[in-house]
Amino acid sequence: MTTQAQILKLVRELQQRRGTAVLFITHDFGVVSEIADHVVVMQTGKVVESGPAREVLDAPQHAYTRKLIDAIPTGTAERVTPTDGAPFVLQVQELCKTYVSGNGLFKKGRSVQAAKDISFDLRRGETLGLVGESGSGKSSVGRCLVGLAPFDTGRILFKGRNLAQHGNFRKEAAGRIQMVFQDPYASLNPRHRIGAAIAGGPIAQGVSKTEAMARTTELLKLVGLGADAAMRYPHEFSGGQRQRIGIARALAMQPELLVADEPVSALDVSVQAQVLDLFAQVRKQFKLAMVFITHDLRVAGQMCDHIAVMQRGVVVEYGETHKVLGDPQHPYTQKLIDAVPRLAAPVAA
């Protein structure tokens, strides 16, 4: 059972055992369906709809409520369009990563194997989903891919060349492999205007300031913020807008591989839907290969061509998304799917 499912089960048990009243604040209507008896829907500080959970979920009256429900990822995966003719952008072979903590003079360090013998291929224009619970190792793999963490053994081939064996090539490839982080605000310098944050990477790679700023303007328009956003600071934007800025900053380097680490987990469902649509748009427009890291199988089903399910540092199931989600073979994958919140009838208190 996933951590979220465990927490929801615990809340229900405490409520029933002690007769406790629960005020549960969430943006996820799947969670609402599983735990709530009554629902209050808020928009810009005002209550726009309230009532019994089933009435609100089955027959929403307000447009905003309908928008929130419609924005929930369905997790429905379509069959993959074969890309056999496309070149490999990324090939990961038996990647291993171990963290050691607590080493001291009189104390032996604790080892945690975050990734063990991870292997997968990714062609141009494809998206691979790395899915699993917190602590499964999926983010560690992502950090190894972009060079933010060293790995112990194995190989990472970018366009057929081994990143670990070619120091100069790692530097050359740095601009072609970009990451979009879970918390875009933490990855933006609060003292720098947005335009400088986006243009800084290309300028560091030798692009002229004039060209870099022109590229910045076009990308801000592409992600739906407008050219005037370049003169503003990170704190002046919402979470969804900051994630759009993170995407624009990554695209400014003209990457061929994009690694997105839980990029929508902190966003409410309506903003999440917009950002997912933007990811799909830029992948198609720039023919990007993408590694999409998420714990949400609904998001993975919507975004990914293939899925690698990770548990305790190991890939336990790997295949086309519609096959993995439609007919899971591993018990852990089955457990993850069973734990996904759905718009079902709530459990009676």
KOLMIMAR-767398 format. One line per 5 residues: number of its first residue (from 0); for each residue x, y, z of N, C-alpha, C. Coordinates in pm, whole numbers, m for minus. Each point is the difference from the previous one (the first is absolute). Example, Ala and Ser with C-alpha at 12.3 -4.5 7.8 and 13.67 -1.06 7.14 Angstrom:
0) 1319,m569,780,m89,119,0,90,120,0 | m35,105,m72,82,119,6,m77,109,73
This chain:
0) 85,m119,0,m85,119,0,89,124,0 | m31,101,m82,80,120,m7,m18,82,126 | 93,96,19,m7,85,119,m130,77,7 | m46,54,m114,m125,75,0,m117,m89,41 | m6,m121,m56,m108,m91,34,5,m39,148
5) 119,m15,54,15,m33,141,m51,113,89 | 32,123,m38,m45,115,79,m152,12,m3 | m58,m16,m119,m146,8,m11,m67,m110,82 | 57,m119,m3,m55,m112,78,9,30,149 | 113,57,43,19,34,141,m100,107,45
10) m20,102,m84,m95,106,35,m141,m58,15 | m40,m87,m92,m132,m61,10,m14,m85,126 | 106,m76,32,m5,m85,118,m11,83,129 | 77,108,8,m6,87,118,m137,66,12 | m53,40,m114,m132,63,0,m106,m96,52
15) 3,m124,m48,m101,m98,40,20,m46,143 | 125,m17,42,28,m52,133,m30,103,110 | 29,127,m28,m11,103,104,m115,97,m22 | m68,m16,m114,m108,93,m29,50,141,m26 | 119,10,m56,63,131,m22,m57,68,m124
20) m21,130,12,m33,80,m118,129,34,m73 | m1,m8,m132,121,23,m79,m26,111,m102 | 87,100,0,0,102,m105,119,m30,m90 | m27,m50,m119,105,m48,m91,13,98,m116 | 118,63,m11,23,102,m102,83,m62,m112
25) m51,1,m122,68,m63,m113,m46,60,m132 | 84,m15,m103,m40,40,m135,m42,m120,m83 | 11,m121,56,m21,m124,m75,m140,m54,25 | m86,5,m102,m137,m47,17,m7,m152,12 | 104,m71,m43,4,m143,25,10,m27,149
30) 81,77,69,11,m11,146,m130,41,66 | m60,107,m48,m129,45,53,m101,m113,m7 | m5,m69,m113,m96,m107,m19,19,m113,100 | 126,m27,35,28,m112,88,m25,31,148 | 11,129,38,2,27,143,m111,93,49
35) m60,79,m89,m89,107,46,m147,m40,m1 | m73,50,98,m146,m11,3,m63,124,m62 | 60,116,28,m47,127,m55,118,72,m62 | m29,85,m99,104,71,m73,m32,149,m3 | 105,81,20,m9,144,m21,105,37,m104
40) m43,56,m112,90,37,m109,27,150,8 | 130,37,5,37,141,12,75,48,m124 | m26,123,m37,70,65,m111,27,143,39 | 124,42,m10,43,136,34,m60,49,131 | 5,m86,102,m43,40,132,m148,m9,28
45) m78,m47,m98,m145,m7,17,m49,m143,m19 | m106,m36,74,m64,m130,m19,m92,10,m121 | 26,m82,m102,m81,5,m121,m100,m115,m6 | 26,m106,80,m93,m114,1,25,m83,125 | m106,m54,57,14,m89,114,m118,m97,2
50) 21,m112,71,m108,m97,10,55,m139,27 | m88,m100,7,45,m138,17,98,m39,m112 | 102,m78,37,107,m32,m94,m52,m60,m129 | m93,m96,11,m47,m67,m121,m76,96,m91 | m77,90,58,m74,95,m82,94,93,m75
55) 101,49,70,95,93,m62,83,m71,m108 | 41,m123,29,83,m73,m95,m78,m50,m121 | m122,m45,24,m78,m58,m110,m72,105,m84 | m37,112,63,m75,102,m73,45,140,43 | 125,36,m30,50,132,40,m81,112,m67
60) m31,104,77,m82,109,m50,83,119,m48 | 114,20,62,80,118,m34,105,m35,m105 | 27,94,m89,96,m23,m109,139,m32,53 | 39,63,111,133,m24,55,12,m142,54 | m106,m50,64,2,m138,49,12,m97,m117
65) m76,25,m105,8,m86,m119,141,3,m60 | 62,118,2,135,15,m54,99,m83,81 | m13,4,133,90,m77,86,m16,m150,m24 | m123,m45,m11,m25,m143,m22,50,m43,m138 | m23,84,m101,43,m34,m136,152,m2,m12
70) 68,74,89,146,10,m9,72,m119,61 | m71,m89,69,64,m116,61,54,m91,m109 | 130,m33,4,53,m94,m101,m74,m133,6 | m36,m51,m114,m77,m125,m4,89,m122,15 | 128,14,m35,89,m114,3,m19,m93,m119
75) m87,39,m92,m25,m83,m117,114,14,m99 | 65,m111,m31,115,2,m90,m39,m50,m138 | 46,71,m101,m23,m42,m136,115,m87,m49 | m27,m80,m102,106,m83,m57,110,88,m60 | 122,m44,17,115,77,m45,12,m6,m152
80) 25,116,m60,34,4,m142,146,m41,m13 | 30,m107,m73,139,m47,m7,96,109,m48 | 115,9,66,102,98,m38,131,m73,m32 | m12,m119,m58,118,m83,m25,102,70,m89 | m46,88,m86,94,67,m89,72,117,64
85) m49,46,114,62,115,66,130,m42,69 | 98,89,3,128,m35,64,m13,m5,152 | 85,m81,62,6,m3,146,63,130,49 | m66,64,94,57,116,67,68,m43,129 | m63,m93,72,52,m43,130,m4,m151,10
90) 111,m58,47,6,m143,29,66,m16,136 | m75,m53,94,51,m23,136,23,m149,18 | 120,m36,43,39,m141,7,55,m34,138 | m77,m80,75,41,m54,130,52,109,94 | m73,109,9,38,113,84,m19,m35,148
95) 101,27,81,m6,m23,144,40,127,74 | m74,30,106,29,117,82,m25,m34,147 | 102,20,84,m11,m28,144,35,125,79 | m81,32,100,30,109,92,54,m58,130 | 105,60,53,57,m40,129,m5,119,93
100) m57,m21,119,m11,109,97,48,m48,136 | 41,94,82,35,m31,139,137,m59,20 | 90,9,m99,135,m51,19,73,80,106 | 68,m70,89,75,68,105,111,m89,51 | 76,52,96,114,m74,51,m43,m127,72
105) m111,9,76,m46,m115,78,m135,m53,m46 | m47,46,m115,m133,m38,m46,5,m34,m148 | m53,m116,m32,m5,m40,m139,m113,70,m72 | 26,45,m122,m101,70,m77,m114,m90,m44 | m115,61,m21,m118,m72,m46,m11,15,m151
110) m14,m111,m70,m9,1,m146,m144,m20,m45 | m40,80,m96,m132,m13,m61,19,m7,m150 | m44,m110,m59,13,m15,m145,m122,61,m66 | 20,120,m55,m111,74,m61,m34,m51,m138 | 98,m59,m68,m24,m52,m135,88,m123,m21
115) m59,m108,m49,74,m124,m20,m31,m55,m139 | 102,m2,m83,m9,m60,m134,m118,56,m80 | m11,133,m4,m107,65,m75,38,7,m148 | m87,m50,m86,25,2,m144,m127,39,m75 | 13,91,m95,m111,34,m90,54,80,m117
120) m78,7,m108,35,78,m119,m107,104,m25 | 39,109,m62,m94,107,m30,35,61,m135 | m98,m2,m91,20,57,m132,m49,144,m7 | 40,68,m103,m44,138,m22,m152,4,m11 | m63,93,71,m144,17,m6,m77,m87,97
125) 69,m88,75,m67,m88,96,6,56,141 | m96,m42,82,3,33,143,m4,m129,80 | 97,m13,89,5,m113,93,m40,50,138 | m93,m69,64,m38,33,136,75,m86,100 | 68,64,96,57,m71,114,m98,19,115
130) m64,m107,44,m105,11,101,34,m86,120 | m55,39,114,22,m73,124,m25,91,118 | m2,m57,119,m23,77,121,124,83,34 | m15,88,99,115,73,53,102,m100,52 | 127,22,m34,104,m90,43,24,m117,m93
135) m70,m4,m113,18,m111,m94,127,12,m83 | 59,121,m4,124,20,m74,m17,74,m131 | m123,36,m35,m24,60,m132,67,136,m15 | m4,83,104,64,132,m8,152,m13,m2 | 54,m101,68,145,m22,m3,46,m34,m140
140) m78,m80,m71,33,m31,m140,m2,127,m83 | m101,84,20,m10,125,m74,120,90,23 | 45,8,126,115,85,32,128,m55,m64 | 12,m131,m8,115,m59,m68,m2,35,m150 | m118,m2,m60,m11,26,m143,49,139,m37
145) m31,98,85,36,139,m33,134,41,60 | 67,m92,70,132,31,54,m1,69,134 | m115,4,69,m6,63,132,46,m95,110 | 10,m128,m31,49,m100,96,86,m100,m75 | 114,m39,57,82,m103,m64,m63,m137,19
150) 26,m91,m91,m48,m137,17,120,m93,17 | m25,m118,54,108,m90,37,49,m82,m119 | m92,m73,m61,35,m84,m115,m111,9,m104 | 27,m57,m117,m95,5,m109,39,105,m102 | m87,19,m100,30,96,m105,m124,82,m33
155) 23,128,m29,m103,88,m53,49,48,m135 | m68,m44,m106,37,39,m135,m95,108,m48 | 57,113,m40,m78,109,m58,37,9,m147 | m96,m32,m86,23,m4,m143,116,m93,m35 | 5,m112,73,98,m104,m29,135,15,66
160) 23,110,72,130,22,63,m12,m5,151 | 99,m61,63,0,m23,144,36,129,74 | m95,52,77,25,126,70,111,m13,102 | 10,m116,66,100,m17,105,142,m6,m55 | 16,m46,m123,133,m20,m56,51,122,m77
165) m85,94,m26,40,116,m79,m27,128,80 | 102,43,77,m17,118,84,m41,122,m79 | 66,23,m113,m33,115,m83,m140,m13,m60 | m37,m125,m35,m132,m22,m57,m108,25,104 | 26,m33,128,m97,30,106,m28,150,4
170) 105,81,m12,m20,145,m1,m76,44,m126 | 36,m60,m112,m67,33,m126,m147,m39,4 | m28,m116,63,m137,m50,5,m85,70,105 | 66,73,92,m73,61,111,m116,87,m48 | 21,73,m107,m106,85,m51,m112,m77,m68
175) 31,m122,m47,m98,m80,m73,m82,m90,91 | 39,m5,128,m74,m78,99,m44,95,110 | m127,27,9,m51,99,94,m102,m62,96 | m14,63,116,m89,m51,103,m103,106,39 | m122,m44,22,m105,84,57,m28,m55,140
180) 13,86,102,m5,m46,138,m140,5,58 | m17,m74,109,m129,m3,69,m36,137,56 | 97,68,59,m24,131,61,71,107,m83 | m69,62,m94,66,97,m87,49,123,75 | m67,36,111,41,120,73,138,m21,62
185) 24,m122,54,129,m29,62,113,0,m102 | m32,m26,m127,103,m6,m104,20,134,m71 | m75,103,40,14,133,m58,63,94,103 | 95,80,m43,62,98,89,m98,115,22 | m44,22,125,m101,104,24,48,140,m34
190) 131,20,m12,55,133,m30,11,28,m150 | m20,m104,m79,14,16,m146,m136,11,m67 | m9,93,m93,m121,8,m80,m14,m126,m86 | m123,m30,m37,m27,m123,m74,75,m3,m132 | 7,111,m68,71,4,m128,146,m40,15
195) 65,51,105,140,m34,24,15,m147,35 | m97,m55,75,7,m141,39,m9,m91,m121 | m84,35,m96,m17,m83,m119,117,18,m97 | 45,122,m17,107,28,m97,138,m38,51 | 13,m17,132,132,m25,58,68,m125,m54
200) m76,m107,m16,58,m125,m50,56,12,m140 | m80,47,m97,54,18,m136,120,94,m5 | m3,107,79,114,94,1,126,m71,49 | m15,m83,105,115,m75,52,55,m99,m103 | m86,m43,m93,41,m93,m105,55,72,m124
205) 12,134,6,60,74,m109,m97,70,m92 | m131,m8,29,m99,70,m81,6,149,33 | m13,86,m100,4,144,25,m118,42,86 | 16,107,75,m107,49,87,m124,36,m80 | 22,60,m118,m114,39,m84,m80,m122,m43
210) 69,m104,m46,m68,m122,m43,m66,m70,118 | 69,m3,115,m55,m67,118,m127,68,48 | m4,132,m2,m118,73,45,m114,m16,m101 | 34,m6,m129,m104,m23,m102,m60,m139,19 | 85,m99,29,m47,m135,26,m88,m2,125
215) 40,75,101,m78,9,125,m139,54,m26 | m8,105,m80,m130,60,m31,m91,m100,m69 | 53,m73,m96,m80,m97,m73,m47,m113,91 | 87,m43,90,m37,m111,88,m104,44,104 | 11,122,49,m102,50,94,m137,6,m67
220) m2,37,m126,m126,m2,m75,m49,m143,m17 | 92,m91,m30,m36,m140,m22,m67,m60,123 | 54,30,119,m54,m59,123,m117,80,57 | m43,103,m74,m122,70,37,15,110,102 | 120,58,13,21,105,100,14,139,m63
225) 48,8,m121,16,130,m64,137,59,23 | 44,84,m92,134,57,4,24,87,124 | m104,66,53,17,90,114,40,m75,127 | m20,m132,3,39,m78,117,150,2,23 | 78,29,m103,146,m1,11,51,100,104
230) m74,107,25,45,105,91,m48,m20,144 | m71,m107,26,m53,m24,134,85,m103,74 | m25,m9,132,77,m90,86,m81,m124,35 | 67,m110,42,m71,m126,25,m117,12,97 | 13,83,105,m107,7,100,m129,62,m55
235) 7,60,m117,m116,65,m59,m87,m98,m80 | 37,m127,m1,m72,m98,m79,m59,m108,89 | m107,m62,m47,m61,m112,70,84,m126,m22 | m35,m108,72,73,m125,m15,m4,m54,m141 | m117,3,m62,m12,m48,m137,79,85,m98
240) m1,131,21,76,89,m88,150,m23,17 | 44,m23,125,142,m26,22,43,m131,m67 | m90,m99,m3,35,m124,m68,12,23,m151 | m85,89,m54,12,37,m141,135,68,m26 | 44,81,96,131,65,m12,110,m105,1
245) m15,m102,87,99,m107,4,8,m74,m133 | m113,m22,m63,m2,m66,m130,68,89,m105 | m32,130,3,62,93,m96,151,4,19 | 45,1,124,145,4,26,69,m125,m53 | m66,m117,17,57,m123,m54,5,3,m152
250) m107,48,m63,m7,4,m146,98,100,m60 | 38,100,79,93,102,m51,134,m61,m41 | 34,m115,60,126,m66,m34,m14,m89,m124 | m119,m1,m60,m29,m83,m118,37,m146,24 | m60,m58,105,37,m138,38,m58,m103,m96
255) 60,m119,5,m53,m116,m70,m61,m99,99 | 39,12,127,m53,m84,107,m46,89,115 | m123,m21,44,m55,76,111,m35,m98,112 | 52,25,120,m31,m81,117,m87,84,92 | m124,m45,21,m96,75,83,m23,m80,129
260) 40,58,113,m7,m71,129,m120,50,79 | m108,m78,1,m123,34,72,m42,145,m29 | m9,39,m127,m17,142,m32,m139,56,29 | m100,m87,26,m135,52,24,m56,m44,135 | 81,m65,83,m52,m57,125,m44,108,100
265) 59,121,m10,m35,105,94,m110,93,m51 | m57,m31,m116,m98,88,m62,m140,m55,17 | m99,89,9,m138,m49,6,m41,m54,m136 | m106,m78,m3,m30,m79,m119,m25,84,m125 | m62,116,14,m28,80,m120,128,57,m59
270) 92,48,86,129,50,m47,85,m116,m50 | m8,m113,70,72,m120,m42,m36,m39,m142 | m128,3,m32,m45,m36,m135,61,93,m104 | 8,129,30,58,96,m92,148,m27,m24 | 72,m29,109,144,m24,m12,26,m131,m75
275) m81,m102,24,14,m126,m74,m25,21,m149 | m99,82,m32,m26,32,m141,120,71,m62 | 65,88,79,117,71,m49,115,m97,m25 | 22,m95,91,104,m101,m21,m26,m77,m130 | m124,m41,m20,m34,m75,m122,25,85,m124
280) m32,128,9,19,90,m114,148,16,m35 | 84,26,101,141,25,m29,70,m130,m43 | m43,m113,53,59,m126,m44,m25,m21,m150 | m123,27,m43,m35,m18,m140,68,104,m88 | 1,124,45,54,108,m81,151,m13,m19
285) 71,m39,107,146,m7,m8,52,m143,m15 | m94,m98,m13,37,m141,m16,96,m46,110 | m34,35,123,84,m31,114,m15,m145,44 | 106,m57,50,m9,m121,82,m18,48,144 | m87,m68,76,m31,47,134,m5,m115,99
290) 65,21,115,m15,m89,114,m89,72,101 | m118,m56,24,m100,66,85,m10,m78,130 | 47,59,110,4,m66,130,m124,41,79 | m78,m98,45,m122,30,73,m41,m118,87 | m72,32,108,m59,m106,83,m146,m23,m38
295) m53,84,m90,m142,m2,m34,m20,m78,m129 | m57,m119,10,m22,m82,m119,m100,61,m96 | m89,86,51,m94,67,m90,75,95,m93 | 96,71,55,83,91,m80,86,m80,m97 | 60,m108,48,85,m83,m86,m80,m57,m117
300) m124,m42,29,m84,m54,m107,m31,102,m107 | m12,125,40,m32,105,m95,122,44,m81 | 119,m2,63,117,63,m60,97,m95,m70 | 4,m127,41,114,m85,m34,m32,m107,m104 | 97,m27,m85,m10,m109,m97,37,m133,65
305) 103,3,84,45,m117,73,12,34,149 | m7,m102,83,10,19,144,99,m100,57 | 85,51,91,86,m87,80,m43,18,146 | m49,m107,61,m48,5,139,116,m36,92 | 33,90,93,113,m22,89,m47,m28,142
310) 66,m95,65,m23,m32,140,134,m28,66 | 32,80,101,125,m19,76,122,m9,m91 | 6,90,m96,116,11,m86,5,m94,m118 | m103,m82,m17,m2,m100,m107,m120,24,m91 | 19,m16,m131,m113,4,m94,m68,m136,5
315) m124,m2,50,m72,m128,14,m92,m28,m119 | m29,105,m79,m83,m20,m119,29,111,m99 | 6,m37,m128,38,96,m104,m71,m38,m129 | m61,99,m65,m67,m30,m126,m82,117,m49 | m75,m23,m108,m89,104,m52,m104,34,106
320) m33,128,8,m86,48,108,m134,m71,1 | m62,m17,m117,m133,m60,m3,4,m145,46 | 114,m67,m20,13,m138,45,25,m7,150 | 88,86,49,33,m2,144,m121,38,84 | m72,104,m42,m116,44,78,m123,m86,m25
325) m11,m53,m121,m117,m80,m33,9,m144,45 | 122,m52,9,17,m140,41,130,m14,78 | 5,59,120,124,m4,79,36,m142,41 | 129,m32,m10,46,m136,30,61,m13,138 | 57,108,53,68,m8,129,m95,41,113
330) 3,m68,113,m89,35,112,14,145,46 | 121,54,m6,20,139,43,m71,96,m94 | 8,m25,m130,m72,84,m97,m149,m9,24 | m49,m120,24,m143,m19,29,m40,78,124 | 86,0,101,m29,73,123,m6,150,m23
335) 93,51,m80,0,143,m33,m128,40,m72 | m42,m82,m95,m122,30,m76,m122,m5,90 | m6,m99,88,m115,m13,91,m9,117,97 | 115,64,28,3,109,98,m32,136,m60 | m16,8,m133,m29,129,m64,m139,48,41
340) m11,123,55,m133,53,35,m88,14,m123 | m124,m42,12,m94,9,m112,m127,66,46 | m79,44,m96,m128,64,33,m106,m106,31 | 23,m72,107,m93,m103,43,m78,51,120 | m99,m81,43,m80,42,115,87,5,125
345) m13,103,84,80,12,121,m38,m106,102 | 97,m35,84,m24,m96,105,m81,65,111 | m105,m65,43,m84,57,106,73,4,131 | m22,107,75,67,14,130,m65,m91,102
